[in-house]
């Protein structure tokens, strides 16, 4: 993987972690997330006036990506009811990394080299260790799911979310290569995702009212989310899918670092191993 693409993937991961942290730190995360998606859709609609629509060959992939994203969000929310965010999110992302790595060879003909395979393994293992460490660090009284394993229902929804995430990653990579312009594709998917999620979350209220209510966080988050998404789409145009997706999913590690620096959460010594393992995967992915 060329250095500019590697740096773009890491920047995408950092931005992804940043806007997610801002959403989670808000007083009403579900409403703020809806506001963020509406803001991203407005940015996307304006951007399409400049870039134009993606070509017809990209639209079946856009529909697939939107459907998979909606399924992934729904499954993740169900998993959160049974298990904590710090456990569900890393396991779902690790599942996605492994599914993408395992399926990209026969779906799109991309074979992982030895170094890239080791790098993907490092990132996936780091995410799983992060989930395990989060469980060990949670007091038993804090959550019903605080044990060495997730409850079966939470685990099932978490794995489902990971598979659906892999589905939209693979769809995005195929589509952006057909679309030619990562910006046109990013703008289009921002609109379709917002429409799909707006319908799914219609009980929260009017998307416009939610955007006005949570504009202070929702608008900047929408801008950052759009840039983060466009960056990883650009990476997909020039790099194999599995290593690029693994780099993007270091967002979970960035989220942990943001929690320490910004939210002043403690950093147990064993979590340094998670950071070290994820960092060790980066040069391996570069070599691959």
C-alpha positions as CSV (number, residue, x, y, z in Angstrom):
1,X,0.0,0.0,0.0
2,X,1.4,3.4,-1.0
3,X,2.2,5.8,1.9
4,X,-0.4,8.5,0.9
5,X,-3.1,5.8,0.9
6,X,-2.0,4.4,4.3
7,X,-2.0,7.9,5.8
8,X,-5.4,8.7,4.4
9,X,-6.8,5.4,5.9
10,X,-5.4,6.3,9.3
11,X,-6.7,9.9,9.1
12,X,-10.1,8.4,8.1
13,X,-10.0,6.2,11.2
14,X,-9.1,9.1,13.5
15,X,-11.8,11.3,12.1
16,X,-14.3,8.4,12.4
17,X,-13.4,7.9,16.0
18,X,-13.6,11.7,16.7
19,X,-17.1,12.2,15.4
20,X,-18.4,9.1,17.1
21,X,-16.8,10.3,20.4
22,X,-18.6,13.6,20.0
23,X,-21.9,11.8,19.4
24,X,-21.5,9.6,22.4
25,X,-20.5,12.5,24.7
26,X,-23.7,14.4,23.8
27,X,-26.7,14.5,26.0
28,X,-29.0,12.6,23.5
29,X,-26.8,10.3,21.4
30,X,-29.6,8.8,19.3
31,X,-31.0,12.3,18.4
32,X,-27.6,13.7,17.8
33,X,-26.7,10.8,15.5
34,X,-29.9,11.5,13.5
35,X,-28.9,15.2,13.3
36,X,-25.4,14.2,12.1
37,X,-26.9,12.0,9.3
38,X,-29.2,14.8,8.2
39,X,-26.3,17.2,8.1
40,X,-24.3,14.8,6.1
41,X,-27.2,14.3,3.7
42,X,-27.5,18.1,3.1
43,X,-23.8,18.3,2.5
44,X,-24.2,15.3,0.1
45,X,-27.1,16.9,-1.8
46,X,-25.1,20.1,-2.2
47,X,-22.0,18.2,-3.2
48,X,-23.8,16.3,-5.9
49,X,-24.7,19.6,-7.6
50,X,-20.9,20.0,-8.2
51,X,-19.8,16.4,-8.9
52,X,-22.9,15.1,-10.5
53,X,-24.5,11.7,-9.8
54,X,-22.5,8.5,-9.8
55,X,-22.7,6.5,-13.0
56,X,-25.5,3.8,-13.4
57,X,-23.0,1.0,-12.7
58,X,-22.6,2.3,-9.1
59,X,-26.2,2.4,-8.1
60,X,-26.8,-1.3,-7.4
61,X,-23.8,-1.2,-5.1
62,X,-25.2,2.0,-3.5
63,X,-28.5,0.3,-2.8
64,X,-26.6,-2.7,-1.3
65,X,-24.4,-0.5,0.8
66,X,-27.4,1.4,2.1
67,X,-29.3,-1.8,3.0
68,X,-26.2,-3.3,4.7
69,X,-25.6,-0.1,6.7
70,X,-29.2,0.0,7.9
71,X,-28.9,-3.7,9.0
72,X,-25.6,-3.1,10.7
73,X,-26.9,-0.1,12.7
74,X,-30.0,-2.0,13.7
75,X,-28.1,-5.1,14.8
76,X,-25.6,-2.9,16.7
77,X,-28.3,-1.1,18.5
78,X,-29.9,-4.4,19.5
79,X,-26.5,-5.7,20.7
80,X,-26.0,-2.5,22.8
81,X,-29.2,-3.5,24.8
82,X,-27.5,-6.6,26.0
83,X,-23.8,-5.7,26.1
84,X,-21.7,-2.5,26.6
85,X,-20.4,-0.3,23.8
86,X,-16.8,-1.0,24.7
87,X,-17.4,-4.7,24.1
88,X,-19.8,-4.8,21.2
89,X,-18.1,-2.2,19.0
90,X,-14.6,-3.8,18.9
91,X,-16.0,-7.3,18.4
92,X,-18.2,-6.1,15.6
93,X,-15.3,-4.3,13.9
94,X,-13.0,-7.3,14.3
95,X,-15.6,-9.5,12.8
96,X,-15.9,-7.2,9.9
97,X,-12.1,-7.1,9.4
98,X,-12.0,-10.9,9.3
99,X,-15.0,-11.3,7.0
100,X,-13.6,-8.8,4.6
101,X,-10.2,-10.4,4.6
102,X,-11.7,-13.9,4.2
103,X,-14.1,-13.0,1.4
104,X,-12.3,-10.4,-0.7
105,X,-10.2,-13.0,-2.4
106,X,-13.1,-14.9,-3.9
107,X,-15.4,-12.0,-4.3
108,X,-13.1,-9.5,-5.9
109,X,-10.0,-11.6,-6.6
110,X,-7.7,-9.8,-4.2
111,X,-5.2,-12.1,-2.6
112,X,-3.6,-11.0,0.7
113,X,0.2,-11.2,0.9
114,X,1.9,-12.7,4.0
115,X,2.7,-9.3,5.5
116,X,-0.8,-7.9,4.8
117,X,-2.4,-11.0,6.3
118,X,-0.3,-10.6,9.5
119,X,-1.2,-6.9,9.6
120,X,-4.9,-7.7,9.3
121,X,-4.5,-10.3,12.1
122,X,-2.7,-7.7,14.3
123,X,-5.6,-5.2,14.0
124,X,-8.3,-7.8,14.5
125,X,-6.6,-9.2,17.5
126,X,-6.1,-5.7,19.0
127,X,-9.8,-5.1,18.6
128,X,-10.7,-8.4,20.3
129,X,-8.3,-7.6,23.1
130,X,-9.8,-4.2,23.5
131,X,-13.2,-5.8,23.9
132,X,-11.9,-8.3,26.4
133,X,-10.1,-5.7,28.4
134,X,-13.3,-3.5,28.5
135,X,-15.2,-6.4,30.0
136,X,-12.6,-7.0,32.6
137,X,-12.5,-3.3,33.5
138,X,-16.3,-3.0,34.0
139,X,-17.5,-3.5,37.5
140,X,-20.0,-6.4,37.8
141,X,-22.7,-4.0,39.2
142,X,-22.4,-1.6,36.3
143,X,-23.9,-3.9,33.6
144,X,-25.7,-7.2,33.4
145,X,-23.3,-8.1,30.6
146,X,-20.1,-7.7,32.5
147,X,-18.6,-11.1,32.3
148,X,-15.9,-12.8,30.4
149,X,-18.3,-13.4,27.5
150,X,-21.3,-11.5,26.0
151,X,-24.7,-12.9,26.6
152,X,-25.7,-15.2,23.7
153,X,-28.3,-12.7,22.3
154,X,-25.8,-9.8,22.4
155,X,-23.1,-12.0,20.8
156,X,-25.4,-13.0,18.0
157,X,-26.4,-9.4,17.2
158,X,-22.8,-8.3,17.5
159,X,-21.6,-10.9,15.0
160,X,-24.5,-10.0,12.7
161,X,-23.5,-6.3,12.9
162,X,-20.0,-7.3,11.9
163,X,-21.1,-9.3,8.9
164,X,-23.4,-6.5,7.7
165,X,-20.5,-4.0,8.2
166,X,-18.3,-6.2,6.0
167,X,-21.1,-6.2,3.5
168,X,-21.2,-2.5,3.1
169,X,-17.4,-2.3,3.1
170,X,-17.2,-4.7,0.2
171,X,-20.1,-2.9,-1.6
172,X,-18.5,0.5,-1.1
173,X,-15.1,-0.7,-2.5
174,X,-16.8,-2.1,-5.6
175,X,-19.0,0.9,-6.1
176,X,-16.4,3.6,-5.8
177,X,-14.2,1.8,-8.3
178,X,-17.2,1.8,-10.7
179,X,-18.2,5.4,-9.8
180,X,-14.7,6.8,-10.5
181,X,-15.1,9.7,-8.0
182,X,-15.0,9.0,-4.3
183,X,-16.7,12.3,-3.6
184,X,-19.7,11.7,-5.9
185,X,-20.2,8.3,-4.3
186,X,-19.7,9.6,-0.8
187,X,-22.3,12.4,-1.4
188,X,-24.8,9.9,-2.9
189,X,-24.5,7.4,-0.1
190,X,-24.7,10.2,2.6
191,X,-28.2,11.0,1.1
192,X,-29.4,7.4,0.8
193,X,-28.2,6.4,4.2
194,X,-29.9,9.4,5.8
195,X,-33.2,8.6,4.0
196,X,-33.0,5.0,5.1
197,X,-32.1,5.8,8.7
198,X,-34.5,8.7,8.9
199,X,-37.3,6.3,8.0
200,X,-36.0,3.7,10.5
201,X,-35.7,6.3,13.3
202,X,-38.9,8.2,12.4
203,X,-40.1,7.8,16.0
204,X,-37.4,10.3,17.2
205,X,-39.2,13.1,15.3
206,X,-38.6,15.3,12.3
207,X,-35.1,15.1,10.9
208,X,-35.0,18.9,10.4
209,X,-36.2,19.5,14.0
210,X,-33.5,17.2,15.3
211,X,-30.9,18.9,13.2
212,X,-31.9,22.3,14.5
213,X,-32.0,21.0,18.1
214,X,-28.5,19.4,17.9
215,X,-26.8,21.5,15.3
216,X,-23.9,22.4,17.6
217,X,-22.7,18.8,17.5
218,X,-24.6,17.4,14.5
219,X,-23.3,19.8,11.9
220,X,-19.6,19.5,12.6
221,X,-20.0,15.7,13.0
222,X,-21.7,15.6,9.7
223,X,-18.8,17.4,8.0
224,X,-16.2,15.3,9.6
225,X,-18.1,12.0,8.9
226,X,-18.4,13.0,5.2
227,X,-14.6,13.7,4.9
228,X,-13.8,10.5,6.8
229,X,-16.0,8.5,4.5
230,X,-14.6,10.1,1.3
231,X,-11.1,9.4,2.4
232,X,-11.5,5.7,2.9
233,X,-13.4,5.5,-0.4
234,X,-10.4,7.2,-2.1
235,X,-8.2,4.6,-0.4
236,X,-10.3,1.8,-1.9
237,X,-9.7,3.1,-5.4
238,X,-5.9,2.4,-5.1
239,X,-5.4,-0.2,-2.3
240,X,-6.7,-3.7,-1.6
241,X,-9.9,-3.8,0.3
242,X,-8.9,-5.9,3.3
243,X,-5.8,-4.0,4.4
244,X,-7.7,-0.7,3.9
245,X,-10.7,-1.8,5.9
246,X,-8.3,-3.1,8.7
247,X,-6.7,0.4,8.9
248,X,-10.1,2.1,9.0
249,X,-11.1,-0.1,11.9
250,X,-8.2,1.1,14.0
251,X,-10.9,3.8,14.7
252,X,-11.7,1.7,17.8
253,X,-8.2,2.2,19.1
254,X,-8.3,5.9,18.3
255,X,-11.6,6.1,20.2
256,X,-9.9,4.6,23.2
257,X,-7.1,7.2,23.0
258,X,-9.7,10.0,22.6
259,X,-11.4,8.7,25.7
260,X,-8.2,9.0,27.6
261,X,-7.1,12.4,26.3
262,X,-10.4,14.1,25.9
263,X,-12.7,12.4,28.3
264,X,-10.0,11.9,30.9
265,X,-10.7,8.2,31.3
266,X,-7.9,6.0,32.9
267,X,-5.6,4.0,30.7
268,X,-4.9,0.5,32.3
269,X,-1.4,-0.7,31.5
270,X,-2.8,-3.8,29.6
271,X,-4.5,-1.5,27.1
272,X,-1.1,-0.3,26.0
273,X,-0.6,-3.8,24.6
274,X,-3.7,-3.1,22.4
275,X,-2.2,0.1,21.1
276,X,1.1,-1.5,20.5
277,X,-0.5,-4.4,18.6
278,X,-2.6,-2.1,16.4
279,X,0.5,0.0,15.7
280,X,2.5,-3.1,14.8
281,X,-0.1,-3.9,12.2
282,X,0.3,-0.6,10.4
283,X,3.8,-1.2,8.9
284,X,2.8,-4.8,8.1
285,X,-0.1,-3.5,6.1
286,X,2.2,-1.0,4.4
287,X,4.6,-3.9,3.4
288,X,1.7,-6.0,2.2
